[in-house]
């Protein structure tokens, strides 16, 4: 979502099918403050990433990118959509520290969580308390990074990779066709590829290295973690993540309009594999029931209904005739 006010309004409207959104006051504040962020931090692109709802307050997240669009973005957060604070870069250590934290965010960056290691070793006496408590700001950074890695996506062909390495926006991209937009392999994870490195030379032979340099969604685990829907009379394609509930991606086929926004609590749906398994079992049971069910004999029912309707019309017709007489 771009910093431009009109672009922000349109993007929020397209992604509002899930029921989440911003008040007019927040939209107006964002439209002005994101432009200031782009000027002050000298970003080439800045966008509204989403809102992470806490118990006491909500975090409004924005990120900006420099010339190389594939480089890690700089992220900022705000509690009022006016005053912004720069978040530190995400590290693997942060993600590992916060992996065991569960429950809702508080909405206070200075709030401290007790380390899961300290909870497990409650009887142990520590000489130094450093590292035993985790600030919510650290958890916020790690959660945003995990969401971007797992469900931050772009359409195929929206970006091109130059032979020298940097990634730029594809000026020739005119959007996906309606047929392509309904397929998961037409969308890529906008992060460092993992599955692409494991492909054989034969599989890479059919790929275009300038645009197929990222992992597609078709091999995401668990399978079935994406929902594809058509909205606004079939003119907008919406992808929703079932793994990180609240992530909505939109794309208008045959146009350059696309983007994603997150409105959620920052909690990963750890029960999704079990939910998909139960859904598959229910689908198989329904299919087996339909195959084993005996065909209904509709002919006698239709015949009796036709006879009753004819009898009703015959009984009613004399009264009409007598009334005319």
Buried (B, 14 or more C-beta within 10 A) or exposed (E): BBBBBEBBBBBBEBBBBBEBBBEEEBBBBBBEBBBEBBEEBEBEBBBBBBBBBBEEBBBBBBBBBEEEBBEBBBBBBBBEBEEBEEBEEBEEEBBEBBEEBEEEBBBBBEBBBEBBEBEEEEEEEEEEEEEBEBBBBBBBBBBBBBBBBBBBBBBBBBBBBEEEEEBBEBEEBEBBEEEBBBBBEBBBBBBEBEBBEEEEEEEEEEEEEBBBBBBBBEEBEEEBBBEBEBBEEEEBBBBBBBBBBBBBBBBBBEEBBBBBBBBBBBBBBEEBBEEBEEEEEEEEEEEEEEEEEEEEEEEEEEEEEEEEEEEEEEEEEEEEEEEEE
